[in-house]
Amino acid sequence: MALQGSLRWWEAGPGHEAADDTRGVKANARLTAAVAVVLTALLVAEGLNLLVGVRQHLRWHVFVGAALVPPVAVKLGSVGWRFARYYRRDPPWVRKGPPPVVLRALGPLLVVLTVVLLGTGLMLVLAPSVAHATVLRLHKVSFVGWGGCFAVHFLGHLRETAWLARRDVARRSRGGVAGAG
């Protein structure tokens, strides 16, 4: 129900009383959703690799893991921007409202686990001899925790992300959001 109200808020057009100050909020949401789609594709590729065996396809695992770093950085930046603007009490961001409480509570843990997971993966590639066994163990343990947090995060944002991503594909709905094209 909260999402439906949220989606109606996004549909507010130029005649809406707050149309001028919502452009940044809308652009941020669209960027976050677009990056989420890219991340989903990469994570599906990584998940398939896990199913067929990481050891047999280690180069693919490393390649996809490294490819995840830039979009993860963009997503952390866009979400961090929304977080900062909301907690600074900027009116358009406050009107948009916070994510559901479960997702807000899980967010910091997901961020930490994501950084640990990608960081340990990069350490294994860039400095393979430095405490290899410990770093590999931390990589595996962080993956287990990350997987649980990510599943909740993914399902919690799936509907809104799909809705926003579809709007970026349709030319007619890109015009009102800076940078959507």
FIVEX-597179 format. One record per atom (N, C-alpha, C): residue in three letters; residue number from 1; x, y negated, z; atom name. Coordinates in pm, 1 decimal, decimal comma, padded with zeros to 6 digits. Each point is the difference from the previous one (the first is absolute). Example, Ala and Ser with C-alpha at 12.3 -4.5 7.8 and 13.67 -1.06 7.14 Angstrom:
<recs>
     r     k          u          v          w    a
   ALA     1    01319,0    00569,0    00780,0    N
   ALA     1   -00089,0   -00119,0    00000,0   CA
   ALA     1    00090,0   -00120,0    00000,0    C
   SER     2   -00035,0   -00105,0   -00072,0    N
   SER     2    00082,0   -00119,0    00006,0   CA
   SER     2   -00077,0   -00109,0    00073,0    C
</recs>
This chain:
<recs>
     r     k          u          v          w    a
   MET     1    00081,0    00119,1    00000,0    N
   MET     1   -00081,0   -00119,1    00000,0   CA
   MET     1    00085,8   -00126,3    00000,0    C
   ALA     2    00106,3    00002,5    00081,6    N
   ALA     2    00088,1   -00116,7    00004,2   CA
   ALA     2    00064,1   -00023,6   -00135,6    C
   LEU     3    00031,5    00109,2   -00070,9    N
   LEU     3    00062,2   -00013,0   -00130,3   CA
   LEU     3   -00095,9   -00064,4   -00099,6    C
   GLN     4   -00127,6    00034,4    00004,8    N
   GLN     4   -00095,9   -00059,3   -00092,1   CA
   GLN     4   -00005,8   -00150,9    00018,1    C
   GLY     5   -00000,7   -00045,7    00123,9    N
   GLY     5    00003,2   -00143,9    00025,5   CA
   GLY     5    00128,2   -00061,1   -00052,1    C
   SER     6    00109,4    00073,5    00017,5    N
   SER     6    00129,1   -00046,7   -00047,9   CA
   SER     6    00000,0   -00011,6   -00151,3    C
   LEU     7   -00059,1    00098,8   -00067,7    N
   LEU     7   -00003,2   -00004,0   -00145,6   CA
   LEU     7   -00088,9   -00114,2   -00048,8    C
   ARG     8   -00110,4   -00024,4    00067,6    N
   ARG     8   -00085,1   -00112,5   -00037,4   CA
   ARG     8    00078,3   -00131,0    00014,7    C
   TRP     9    00082,0   -00009,6    00102,2    N
   TRP     9    00080,9   -00118,9    00019,7   CA
   TRP     9    00090,3   -00021,6   -00120,7    C
   TRP    10    00057,6    00108,4   -00052,7    N
   TRP    10    00090,9   -00011,3   -00114,0   CA
   TRP    10   -00073,5   -00038,9   -00126,3    C
   GLU    11   -00127,6    00030,6   -00009,6    N
   GLU    11   -00075,4   -00031,2   -00120,1   CA
   GLU    11   -00041,7   -00147,0   -00006,7    C
   ALA    12    00017,3   -00072,0    00107,9    N
   ALA    12   -00039,6   -00140,4    00001,6   CA
   ALA    12    00070,8   -00073,4   -00113,3    C
   GLY    13   -00075,5   -00064,2   -00081,2    N
   GLY    13    00055,1   -00067,1   -00117,6   CA
   GLY    13    00032,1   -00145,4    00026,5    C
   PRO    14    00022,0   -00077,5   -00106,8    N
   PRO    14    00037,9   -00139,0    00012,4   CA
   PRO    14   -00102,0   -00085,9    00074,2    C
   GLY    15   -00126,7    00041,2    00005,8    N
   GLY    15   -00100,4   -00077,8    00070,7   CA
   GLY    15    00002,3    00021,5    00150,7    C
   HIS    16    00080,2    00093,0    00046,7    N
   HIS    16    00009,2    00029,8    00143,6   CA
   HIS    16    00066,9   -00116,9    00070,7    C
   GLU    17   -00048,6   -00034,5    00119,2    N
   GLU    17    00052,4   -00119,0    00069,6   CA
   GLU    17    00148,5    00007,9    00032,3    C
   ALA    18    00057,2    00120,4    00007,1    N
   ALA    18    00141,2    00012,9    00034,6   CA
   ALA    18    00082,5    00045,9   -00119,7    C
   ALA    19   -00052,4   -00017,7   -00121,2    N
   ALA    19    00065,7    00053,4   -00119,1   CA
   ALA    19    00141,5   -00053,1   -00016,8    C
   ASP    20    00022,5   -00127,9    00030,3    N
   ASP    20    00131,5   -00058,4   -00023,0   CA
   ASP    20    00107,0    00057,9    00090,7    C
   ASP    21   -00034,1    00030,2    00124,1    N
   ASP    21    00104,0    00045,3    00092,1   CA
   ASP    21    00010,2    00152,1    00011,1    C
   THR    22   -00073,6    00074,2   -00083,0    N
   THR    22    00009,1    00146,3    00004,6   CA
   THR    22    00089,7    00056,9   -00109,3    C
   ARG    23    00050,7   -00084,8   -00087,9    N
   ARG    23    00082,3    00050,6   -00111,0   CA
   ARG    23    00120,9    00078,7    00048,4    C
   GLY    24    00067,9   -00048,6    00102,0    N
   GLY    24    00116,7    00070,4    00052,0   CA
   GLY    24   -00036,7    00132,9    00063,6    C
   VAL    25   -00111,5    00002,7    00069,0    N
   VAL    25   -00047,0    00123,5    00063,2   CA
   VAL    25   -00032,2    00102,8   -00106,9    C
   LYS    26   -00071,9   -00043,7   -00103,8    N
   LYS    26   -00038,1    00090,8   -00107,7   CA
   LYS    26    00123,5    00050,4   -00074,7    C
   ALA    27    00092,6   -00090,8   -00030,1    N
   ALA    27    00121,3    00040,0   -00071,9   CA
   ALA    27    00081,7    00099,4    00082,8    C
   ASN    28    00008,5   -00022,4    00129,3    N
   ASN    28    00073,4    00090,9    00086,9   CA
   ASN    28   -00065,2    00137,9    00002,1    C
   ALA    29   -00132,2    00002,9    00008,0    N
   ALA    29   -00071,3    00128,1    00001,3   CA
   ALA    29    00020,2    00074,5   -00131,2    C
   ARG    30   -00002,5   -00072,8   -00111,1    N
   ARG    30    00017,5    00063,8   -00129,8   CA
   ARG    30    00142,1    00053,9   -00013,9    C
   LEU    31    00099,4   -00076,8    00044,2    N
   LEU    31    00139,0    00046,7   -00005,0   CA
   LEU    31    00016,5    00125,4    00084,8    C
   THR    32   -00053,5   -00003,7    00121,2    N
   THR    32    00011,1    00114,4    00090,0   CA
   THR    32   -00064,4    00123,7   -00061,5    C
   ALA    33   -00116,2   -00015,7   -00060,4    N
   ALA    33   -00069,0    00113,1   -00062,6   CA
   ALA    33    00076,0    00052,0   -00121,5    C
   ALA    34    00052,5   -00089,6   -00081,7    N
   ALA    34    00074,1    00042,7   -00119,3   CA
   ALA    34    00124,7    00078,6    00039,7    C
   VAL    35    00070,2   -00048,4    00099,4    N
   VAL    35    00119,9    00070,3    00046,7   CA
   VAL    35   -00039,1    00134,2    00061,8    C
   ALA    36   -00114,3    00004,6    00066,9    N
   ALA    36   -00046,7    00126,1    00058,4   CA
   ALA    36   -00024,8    00104,5   -00108,8    C
   VAL    37   -00048,9   -00041,9   -00115,2    N
   VAL    37   -00022,1    00092,9   -00110,1   CA
   VAL    37    00133,6    00056,0   -00049,4    C
   VAL    38    00099,3   -00085,9   -00014,4    N
   VAL    38    00133,2    00044,7   -00041,8   CA
   VAL    38    00057,3    00096,7    00103,8    C
   LEU    39   -00012,5   -00036,0    00126,4    N
   LEU    39    00050,5    00086,7    00106,3   CA
   LEU    39   -00071,6    00134,4    00000,8    C
   THR    40   -00129,2    00000,1   -00025,5    N
   THR    40   -00074,7    00125,5   -00002,7   CA
   THR    40    00054,2    00091,9   -00108,7    C
   ALA    41    00025,8   -00054,9   -00118,1    N
   ALA    41    00054,9    00081,8   -00108,9   CA
   ALA    41    00136,1    00057,9    00038,8    C
   LEU    42    00085,7   -00082,4    00058,5    N
   LEU    42    00132,7    00048,2    00040,6   CA
   LEU    42   -00010,5    00102,7    00113,0    C
   LEU    43   -00091,1   -00022,2    00092,4    N
   LEU    43   -00015,5    00094,3    00111,2   CA
   LEU    43   -00059,5    00132,6   -00046,7    C
   VAL    44   -00084,6   -00002,5   -00100,7    N
   VAL    44   -00050,6    00124,6   -00058,3   CA
   VAL    44    00116,6    00077,3   -00062,7    C
   ALA    45    00086,1   -00070,7   -00072,7    N
   ALA    45    00117,7    00064,6   -00059,5   CA
   ALA    45    00089,0    00060,9    00108,4    C
   GLU    46    00019,2   -00073,3    00108,2    N
   GLU    46    00082,5    00050,1    00110,2   CA
   GLU    46   -00067,6    00118,1    00068,3    C
   GLY    47   -00131,8   -00006,7    00015,7    N
   GLY    47   -00073,9    00110,4    00060,1   CA
   GLY    47    00009,2    00126,8   -00082,8    C
   LEU    48   -00009,9   -00013,0   -00131,5    N
   LEU    48    00015,8    00115,8   -00087,9   CA
   LEU    48    00138,7    00059,6    00014,4    C
   ASN    49    00098,6   -00086,6    00013,7    N
   ASN    49    00137,5    00046,7    00020,7   CA
   ASN    49    00010,4    00080,1    00129,0    C
   LEU    50   -00066,9   -00044,7    00104,3    N
   LEU    50    00002,9    00073,4    00126,1   CA
   LEU    50   -00063,3    00137,8   -00016,2    C
   LEU    51   -00106,1    00007,6   -00077,8    N
   LEU    51   -00069,0    00127,2   -00020,7   CA
   LEU    51    00084,8    00100,9   -00077,0    C
   VAL    52    00076,1   -00047,8   -00098,9    N
   VAL    52    00081,5    00092,5   -00080,1   CA
   VAL    52    00135,8    00026,4    00062,8    C
   GLY    53    00038,6   -00080,0    00097,3    N
   GLY    53    00126,4    00024,3    00070,4   CA
   GLY    53    00100,4   -00110,4   -00021,1    C
   VAL    54    00026,6   -00072,9    00106,0    N
   VAL    54    00092,1   -00113,3   -00007,5   CA
   VAL    54    00141,5    00045,4   -00034,9    C
   ARG    55    00044,1    00110,0    00059,7    N
   ARG    55    00138,2    00044,2   -00024,2   CA
   ARG    55    00025,2    00033,1   -00147,2    C
   GLN    56   -00098,9    00059,4   -00065,6    N
   GLN    56    00016,7    00034,3   -00141,5   CA
   GLN    56   -00004,2   -00123,9   -00089,9    C
   HIS    57   -00064,9   -00103,4    00047,2    N
   HIS    57   -00016,9   -00121,9   -00080,7   CA
   HIS    57    00044,8   -00122,6    00080,1    C
   LEU    58    00115,1    00010,2    00061,7    N
   LEU    58    00048,8   -00106,5    00088,0   CA
   LEU    58    00022,5   -00131,1   -00075,8    C
   ARG    59    00049,8    00007,5   -00121,5    N
   ARG    59    00023,5   -00122,7   -00077,5   CA
   ARG    59   -00131,0   -00074,9   -00024,4    C
   TRP    60   -00106,7    00074,8   -00031,0    N
   TRP    60   -00131,4   -00061,5   -00021,2   CA
   TRP    60   -00047,9   -00064,9    00130,2    C
   HIS    61    00017,9    00069,3    00111,4    N
   HIS    61   -00040,2   -00051,6    00131,4   CA
   HIS    61    00073,8   -00131,3    00030,3    C
   VAL    62    00128,0   -00002,6   -00026,6    N
   VAL    62    00080,3   -00120,6    00023,8   CA
   VAL    62   -00042,7   -00111,5   -00094,6    C
   PHE    63   -00021,7    00032,5   -00127,7    N
   PHE    63   -00040,6   -00099,9   -00098,1   CA
   PHE    63   -00133,2   -00065,0    00039,2    C
   VAL    64   -00099,9    00081,8    00029,5    N
   VAL    64   -00131,7   -00053,8    00035,7   CA
   VAL    64    00008,7   -00074,4    00133,2    C
   GLY    65    00074,9    00054,8    00095,7    N
   GLY    65    00017,6   -00068,4    00128,9   CA
   GLY    65    00061,0   -00138,1   -00017,8    C
   ALA    66    00101,2   -00009,5   -00085,4    N
   ALA    66    00062,1   -00130,4   -00026,3   CA
   ALA    66   -00096,8   -00092,4   -00074,6    C
   ALA    67   -00079,3    00056,1   -00090,2    N
   ALA    67   -00098,1   -00080,3   -00074,1   CA
   ALA    67   -00109,3   -00054,5    00092,9    C
   LEU    68   -00021,7    00064,0    00113,4    N
   LEU    68   -00100,6   -00047,3    00095,8   CA
   LEU    68    00043,0   -00127,6    00072,4    C
   VAL    69    00130,0   -00022,5    00011,7    N
   VAL    69    00048,9   -00111,7    00082,1   CA
   VAL    69   -00051,1   -00136,1   -00046,9    C
   PRO    70    00013,0   -00038,4   -00128,0    N
   PRO    70   -00049,3   -00133,7   -00039,2   CA
   PRO    70   -00150,0   -00021,5    00022,0    C
   PRO    71   -00088,5    00093,5   -00043,2    N
   PRO    71   -00141,8   -00026,8    00026,1   CA
   PRO    71   -00035,0    00002,4    00148,8    C
   VAL    72    00069,3    00080,2    00078,4    N
   VAL    72   -00023,9   -00001,8    00145,4   CA
   VAL    72    00038,7   -00136,8    00056,1    C
   ALA    73    00111,1   -00054,8   -00047,3    N
   ALA    73    00042,4   -00132,7    00046,6   CA
   ALA    73   -00104,5   -00106,1   -00036,5    C
   VAL    74   -00054,8    00007,7   -00120,8    N
   VAL    74   -00103,8   -00095,5   -00041,6   CA
   VAL    74   -00124,5    00016,9    00086,0    C
   LYS    75   -00039,8    00124,8    00023,8    N
   LYS    75   -00120,1    00025,0    00080,9   CA
   LYS    75    00020,3   -00048,8    00142,4    C
   LEU    76    00115,4    00027,1    00059,7    N
   LEU    76    00026,9   -00049,6    00134,9   CA
   LEU    76   -00001,1   -00152,4    00002,8    C
   GLY    77    00050,8   -00062,4   -00105,4    N
   GLY    77   -00002,0   -00145,7   -00007,8   CA
   GLY    77   -00141,6   -00055,8   -00011,4    C
   SER    78   -00081,2    00059,4   -00084,3    N
   SER    78   -00136,6   -00051,8   -00017,9   CA
   SER    78   -00084,5    00023,0    00124,5    C
   VAL    79    00016,0    00114,9    00062,0    N
   VAL    79   -00075,0    00028,2    00122,3   CA
   VAL    79    00052,4   -00086,5    00115,1    C
   GLY    80    00130,4   -00018,0    00006,3    N
   GLY    80    00058,7   -00087,3    00101,7   CA
   GLY    80   -00048,1   -00144,2   -00014,0    C
   TRP    81   -00014,6   -00044,8   -00124,2    N
   TRP    81   -00050,7   -00135,0   -00026,7   CA
   TRP    81   -00142,7   -00013,9    00051,7    C
   ARG    82   -00084,3    00099,5   -00031,2    N
   ARG    82   -00138,4   -00003,2    00048,0   CA
   ARG    82   -00003,1    00000,1    00153,0    C
   PHE    83    00080,8    00084,3    00060,8    N
   PHE    83    00009,0    00009,8    00146,0   CA
   PHE    83    00035,9   -00136,4    00060,2    C
   ALA    84    00104,1   -00062,1   -00054,7    N
   ALA    84    00046,1   -00129,2    00053,0   CA
   ALA    84   -00105,9   -00108,1   -00017,2    C
   ARG    85   -00062,8   -00006,1   -00115,2    N
   ARG    85   -00101,0   -00103,5   -00024,0   CA
   ARG    85   -00122,8    00020,7    00088,3    C
   TYR    86   -00041,0    00125,5    00018,8    N
   TYR    86   -00115,8    00028,5    00084,9   CA
   TYR    86    00029,1   -00038,5    00144,6    C
   TYR    87    00114,2    00039,2    00051,3    N
   TYR    87    00031,0   -00028,3    00139,8   CA
   TYR    87    00042,1   -00144,9    00024,3    C
   ARG    88    00030,0   -00073,3   -00106,5    N
   ARG    88    00019,3   -00145,0    00011,8   CA
   ARG    88   -00133,4   -00071,8   -00000,8    C
   ARG    89   -00105,5    00076,6   -00020,8    N
   ARG    89   -00138,2   -00048,9    00001,0   CA
   ARG    89   -00030,6   -00091,0   -00119,1    C
   ASP    90    00061,8    00025,6   -00115,1    N
   ASP    90   -00032,1   -00075,5   -00120,7   CA
   ASP    90   -00143,0    00035,9   -00041,1    C
   PRO    91   -00087,4   -00099,8   -00016,2    N
   PRO    91   -00143,1    00025,5   -00020,1   CA
   PRO    91   -00038,0    00102,0   -00107,6    C
   PRO    92    00055,2   -00007,0   -00123,4    N
   PRO    92   -00045,1    00099,4   -00098,9   CA
   PRO    92    00038,5    00143,1    00038,8    C
   TRP    93    00110,9    00014,6    00065,7    N
   TRP    93    00046,0    00132,2    00041,3   CA
   TRP    93   -00083,4    00050,9    00117,6    C
   VAL    94   -00040,7   -00089,5    00086,4    N
   VAL    94   -00086,0    00038,1    00112,2   CA
   VAL    94   -00137,8    00039,7   -00052,2    C
   ARG    95   -00052,0   -00074,2   -00100,5    N
   ARG    95   -00129,6    00034,2   -00058,1   CA
   ARG    95    00002,2    00138,3   -00064,6    C
   LYS    96    00110,3    00034,4   -00063,0    N
   LYS    96    00013,1    00133,1   -00059,8   CA
   LYS    96   -00007,7    00105,2    00110,2    C
   GLY    97    00057,6   -00030,9    00112,6    N
   GLY    97   -00006,8    00091,2    00114,1   CA
   GLY    97    00112,8    00101,3    00000,6    C
   PRO    98    00013,9    00066,5    00112,4    N
   PRO    98    00106,8    00099,4    00012,6   CA
   PRO    98   -00044,4    00134,4   -00058,1    C
   PRO    99    00095,3    00088,3   -00022,4    N
   PRO    99   -00036,7    00137,3   -00037,3   CA
   PRO    99   -00070,7    00066,8    00118,6    C
   PRO   100   -00063,7    00113,3   -00023,0    N
   PRO   100   -00062,7    00071,7    00112,1   CA
   PRO   100    00102,9    00026,8    00111,0    C
   VAL   101   -00048,7    00006,5    00121,8    N
   VAL   101    00087,9    00008,2    00117,6   CA
   VAL   101    00094,9    00119,9   -00004,8    C
   VAL   102   -00046,0    00112,8   -00048,9    N
   VAL   102    00087,5    00118,3   -00007,8   CA
   VAL   102    00117,6   -00027,4   -00093,3    C
   LEU   103   -00028,0   -00062,2   -00113,9    N
   LEU   103    00106,7   -00029,3   -00095,7   CA
   LEU   103    00093,8   -00107,9    00052,8    C
   ARG   104   -00054,3   -00096,0    00073,0    N
   ARG   104    00085,5   -00102,9    00061,6   CA
   ARG   104    00091,3    00059,7    00104,0    C
   ALA   105   -00051,4    00092,5    00078,7    N
   ALA   105    00080,6    00063,2    00105,5   CA
   ALA   105    00107,2    00089,7   -00060,5    C
   LEU   106   -00032,2    00066,5   -00109,4    N
   LEU   106    00091,9    00093,2   -00063,4   CA
   LEU   106    00106,1   -00070,9   -00084,9    C
   GLY   107   -00029,5   -00121,4   -00043,6    N
   GLY   107    00087,8   -00073,5   -00090,9   CA
   GLY   107    00145,1   -00010,6    00043,6    C
   PRO   108    00027,6   -00049,6    00120,8    N
   PRO   108    00140,5   -00012,7    00040,4   CA
   PRO   108    00074,4    00134,2    00002,7    C
   LEU   109   -00067,7    00105,3    00043,5    N
   LEU   109    00062,6    00132,2    00002,3   CA
   LEU   109    00029,5    00047,1   -00142,2    C
   LEU   110   -00092,8   -00023,2   -00091,1    N
   LEU   110    00021,2    00038,8   -00139,4   CA
   LEU   110    00117,3   -00077,0   -00060,2    C
   VAL   111    00011,5   -00126,9    00031,4    N
   VAL   111    00111,5   -00080,2   -00051,0   CA
   VAL   111    00132,9    00055,8    00051,7    C
   VAL   112    00009,0    00026,3    00128,9    N
   VAL   112    00124,4    00051,8    00058,4   CA
   VAL   112    00035,1    00135,6   -00061,1    C
   LEU   113   -00098,6    00088,9   -00008,7    N
   LEU   113    00026,6    00133,1   -00055,7   CA
   LEU   113    00038,7   -00006,9   -00147,7    C
   THR   114   -00059,8   -00092,5   -00074,9    N
   THR   114    00035,6   -00017,4   -00140,8   CA
   THR   114    00144,6   -00045,4   -00013,8    C
   VAL   115    00039,3   -00097,5    00080,5    N
   VAL   115    00137,5   -00051,1   -00005,0   CA
   VAL   115    00099,3    00109,7    00040,8    C
   VAL   116   -00033,7    00075,2    00104,5    N
   VAL   116    00088,3    00108,9    00043,9   CA
   VAL   116    00009,6    00107,1   -00108,4    C
   LEU   117   -00113,0    00038,4   -00057,8    N
   LEU   117   -00001,5    00103,8   -00102,8   CA
   LEU   117    00083,8   -00040,5   -00121,2    C
   LEU   118   -00024,7   -00119,1   -00052,8    N
   LEU   118    00076,6   -00045,3   -00117,1   CA
   LEU   118    00145,7   -00028,9    00036,0    C
   GLY   119    00021,4   -00056,8    00118,9    N
   GLY   119    00136,9   -00030,5    00043,4   CA
   GLY   119    00084,8    00125,1    00016,9    C
   THR   120   -00055,6    00102,9    00062,7    N
   THR   120    00076,4    00123,4    00016,8   CA
   THR   120    00021,1    00069,3   -00134,5    C
   GLY   121   -00097,6   -00010,3   -00088,8    N
   GLY   121    00018,0    00057,0   -00133,5   CA
   GLY   121    00113,8   -00067,8   -00074,3    C
   LEU   122    00004,6   -00131,4    00008,6    N
   LEU   122    00109,8   -00073,5   -00064,3   CA
   LEU   122    00134,4    00031,0    00065,8    C
   MET   123   -00000,8    00014,6    00132,2    N
   MET   123    00124,7    00035,1    00070,1   CA
   MET   123    00051,9    00136,0   -00046,6    C
   LEU   124   -00088,8    00095,2   -00021,2    N
   LEU   124    00041,5    00133,1   -00045,4   CA
   LEU   124    00064,1   -00004,7   -00138,5    C
   VAL   125   -00044,4   -00094,9   -00082,0    N
   VAL   125    00054,7   -00011,9   -00134,9   CA
   VAL   125    00127,2   -00084,6   -00001,2    C
   LEU   126   -00002,6   -00113,1    00070,8    N
   LEU   126    00111,7   -00094,3   -00007,4   CA
   LEU   126    00116,1    00033,6    00092,9    C
   ALA   127   -00029,2    00068,1    00109,5    N
   ALA   127    00105,8    00038,3    00094,8   CA
   ALA   127   -00023,7    00144,1    00043,7    C
   PRO   128    00013,4    00094,9   -00093,7    N
   PRO   128   -00040,0    00137,3    00028,6   CA
   PRO   128    00078,7    00069,6    00110,9    C
   SER   129    00119,9   -00042,5    00028,7    N
   SER   129    00079,6    00071,7    00100,8   CA
   SER   129   -00017,4   -00055,1    00141,2    C
   VAL   130   -00060,3   -00117,1    00013,4    N
   VAL   130   -00014,0   -00063,4    00130,6   CA
   VAL   130   -00119,6    00060,5    00073,7    C
   ALA   131    00026,5    00080,7    00100,6    N
   ALA   131   -00103,5    00059,8    00085,2   CA
   ALA   131   -00112,7    00061,0   -00083,2    C
   HIS   132    00039,0    00075,1   -00102,1    N
   HIS   132   -00097,5    00054,6   -00094,9   CA
   HIS   132   -00112,7    00078,8    00068,0    C
   ALA   133    00034,3    00089,5    00087,3    N
   ALA   133   -00102,5    00085,3    00062,9   CA
   ALA   133   -00098,4   -00082,8    00082,2    C
   THR   134    00050,1   -00097,7    00073,4    N
   THR   134   -00086,3   -00084,5    00083,4   CA
   THR   134   -00090,4   -00087,5   -00085,9    C
   VAL   135    00056,4   -00059,4   -00103,2    N
   VAL   135   -00077,8   -00086,9   -00088,3   CA
   VAL   135   -00105,6    00081,9   -00075,1    C
   LEU   136    00037,1    00119,6   -00044,8    N
   LEU   136   -00096,6    00086,1   -00069,8   CA
   LEU   136   -00114,0    00039,5    00093,8    C
   ARG   137    00032,6    00032,5    00123,4    N
   ARG   137   -00103,6    00035,5    00097,8   CA
   ARG   137   -00093,0   -00118,8    00023,6    C
   LEU   138    00056,7   -00118,8    00015,3    N
   LEU   138   -00080,4   -00121,2    00020,2   CA
   LEU   138   -00087,8   -00027,9   -00122,6    C
   HIS   139    00054,4    00026,0   -00118,9    N
   HIS   139   -00075,2   -00018,3   -00124,2   CA
   HIS   139   -00122,2    00093,0   -00001,4    C
   LYS   140    00020,8    00124,2    00036,6    N
   LYS   140   -00109,4    00097,8    00000,0   CA
   LYS   140   -00103,5   -00031,4    00107,4    C
   VAL   141    00044,7   -00034,9    00119,5    N
   VAL   141   -00092,9   -00031,7    00109,9   CA
   VAL   141   -00079,6   -00125,8   -00032,2    C
   SER   142    00066,5   -00100,9   -00054,8    N
   SER   142   -00071,8   -00123,1   -00034,9   CA
   SER   142   -00101,2    00026,4   -00110,2    C
   PHE   143    00030,1    00094,2   -00089,1    N
   PHE   143   -00095,6    00034,1   -00105,4   CA
   PHE   143   -00128,2    00058,6    00059,1    C
   VAL   144    00014,1    00086,0    00099,0    N
   VAL   144   -00118,1    00061,7    00061,1   CA
   VAL   144   -00088,6   -00107,7    00063,9    C
   GLY   145    00061,5   -00089,1    00079,0    N
   GLY   145   -00076,6   -00108,9    00061,5   CA
   GLY   145   -00057,6   -00094,6   -00103,5    C
   TRP   146    00080,9   -00032,1   -00099,3    N
   TRP   146   -00044,7   -00090,0   -00106,2   CA
   TRP   146   -00117,6    00060,5   -00075,2    C
   GLY   147    00006,4    00129,7   -00028,7    N
   GLY   147   -00106,9    00065,9   -00075,6   CA
   GLY   147   -00135,7   -00014,0    00067,6    C
   GLY   148   -00002,9    00019,7    00132,1    N
   GLY   148   -00125,9   -00014,5    00072,9   CA
   GLY   148   -00051,0   -00143,0   -00001,5    C
   CYS   149    00089,3   -00094,1    00028,9    N
   CYS   149   -00039,4   -00142,0   -00000,9   CA
   CYS   149   -00043,0   -00043,7   -00139,6    C
   PHE   150    00075,4    00043,7   -00099,6    N
   PHE   150   -00031,6   -00040,8   -00136,4   CA
   PHE   150   -00135,3    00053,3   -00044,2    C
   ALA   151   -00032,6    00123,8    00036,9    N
   ALA   151   -00128,7    00058,2   -00039,7   CA
   ALA   151   -00115,4   -00086,1    00050,5    C
   VAL   152    00006,9   -00041,8    00125,4    N
   VAL   152   -00105,6   -00085,3    00056,8   CA
   VAL   152   -00002,6   -00134,6   -00072,4    C
   HIS   153    00118,3   -00058,3   -00021,9    N
   HIS   153    00011,5   -00128,9   -00068,8   CA
   HIS   153   -00057,4    00009,4   -00141,9    C
   PHE   154    00038,6    00102,1   -00072,9    N
   PHE   154   -00043,6    00018,0   -00138,0   CA
   PHE   154   -00152,3    00013,2   -00007,6    C
   LEU   155   -00055,4    00086,2    00080,5    N
   LEU   155   -00144,9    00020,2   -00001,9   CA
   LEU   155   -00074,9   -00124,7    00046,7    C
   GLY   156    00058,9   -00072,4    00094,5    N
   GLY   156   -00064,2   -00120,6    00050,6   CA
   GLY   156   -00005,7   -00113,9   -00099,8    C
   HIS   157    00091,7   -00000,4   -00095,6    N
   HIS   157    00005,4   -00108,1   -00099,8   CA
   HIS   157   -00038,0    00045,8   -00140,5    C
   LEU   158   -00031,9    00126,9   -00017,7    N
   LEU   158   -00022,5    00054,7   -00133,4   CA
   LEU   158   -00109,9   -00073,0   -00076,8    C
   ARG   159   -00113,3   -00019,1    00061,7    N
   ARG   159   -00113,4   -00060,7   -00071,1   CA
   ARG   159    00030,0   -00144,5   -00042,0    C
   GLU   160    00050,9   -00078,9    00092,9    N
   GLU   160    00029,5   -00139,8   -00032,2   CA
   GLU   160    00110,1   -00010,7   -00105,1    C
   THR   161    00103,1    00083,4    00010,1    N
   THR   161    00109,8   -00003,4   -00096,5   CA
   THR   161   -00049,4    00037,8   -00139,3    C
   ALA   162   -00080,8    00104,9   -00008,1    N
   ALA   162   -00054,2    00040,9   -00130,0   CA
   ALA   162   -00085,9   -00111,2   -00059,6    C
   TRP   163   -00079,8   -00065,6    00083,1    N
   TRP   163   -00086,7   -00107,8   -00046,7   CA
   TRP   163    00082,8   -00117,2   -00052,7    C
   LEU   164    00102,0   -00039,6    00075,2    N
   LEU   164    00083,2   -00113,1   -00042,7   CA
   LEU   164    00083,6    00035,4   -00122,6    C
   ALA   165    00053,4    00121,0   -00004,8    N
   ALA   165    00082,6    00040,1   -00113,6   CA
   ALA   165   -00082,3    00002,3   -00128,8    C
   ARG   166   -00124,4    00046,3    00007,8    N
   ARG   166   -00087,4   -00001,3   -00118,0   CA
   ARG   166   -00023,0   -00142,1   -00048,1    C
   ARG   167   -00011,1   -00092,8    00091,3    N
   ARG   167   -00022,6   -00139,7   -00038,0   CA
   ARG   167    00121,2   -00056,6   -00073,6    C
   ASP   168    00119,7    00049,3    00029,4    N
   ASP   168    00118,8   -00046,8   -00071,2   CA
   ASP   168    00006,5    00054,3   -00141,7    C
   VAL   169   -00063,0    00113,0   -00024,5    N
   VAL   169   -00000,4    00057,5   -00133,7   CA
   VAL   169   -00095,9   -00076,5   -00090,9    C
   ALA   170   -00112,1   -00043,3    00053,8    N
   ALA   170   -00099,7   -00072,7   -00079,0   CA
   ALA   170    00042,6   -00145,6   -00018,8    C
   ARG   171    00014,3   -00042,6   -00124,1    N
   ARG   171    00045,5   -00136,8   -00028,1   CA
   ARG   171   -00090,1   -00105,8    00062,4    C
   ARG   172   -00129,4    00020,7   -00003,8    N
   ARG   172   -00092,4   -00102,4    00047,2   CA
   ARG   172    00012,1   -00026,9    00149,3    C
   SER   173    00048,6    00096,2    00078,0    N
   SER   173    00008,7   -00020,7    00143,8   CA
   SER   173    00138,9   -00046,1    00043,7    C
   ARG   174    00093,4   -00013,8   -00093,3    N
   ARG   174    00134,4   -00044,9    00036,9   CA
   ARG   174    00011,1   -00151,0    00003,2    C
   GLY   175   -00085,7   -00069,1   -00073,5    N
   GLY   175    00013,5   -00143,8   -00016,6   CA
   GLY   175   -00004,6   -00081,2    00128,0    C
   GLY   176   -00077,0    00040,9    00098,5    N
   GLY   176   -00015,6   -00079,4    00121,5   CA
   GLY   176    00109,3    00020,0    00103,9    C
   VAL   177    00097,2    00087,2   -00030,0    N
   VAL   177    00104,5    00027,9    00098,9   CA
   VAL   177    00135,6   -00029,9   -00060,3    C
   ALA   178    00072,8   -00090,0    00064,0    N
   ALA   178    00132,5   -00038,3   -00048,8   CA
   ALA   178    00091,2    00121,9   -00006,6    C
   GLY   179    00063,8    00022,0   -00113,8    N
   GLY   179    00095,6    00108,2   -00013,8   CA
   GLY   179   -00060,7    00136,8   -00027,0    C
   ALA   180   -00132,2    00011,9   -00006,1    N
   ALA   180   -00062,3    00132,0   -00018,8   CA
   ALA   180    00034,6    00059,7   -00136,2    C
   GLY   181    00016,7   -00084,8   -00099,1    N
   GLY   181    00034,4    00052,2   -00133,1   CA
   GLY   181    00136,3    00061,6   -00001,4    C
</recs>
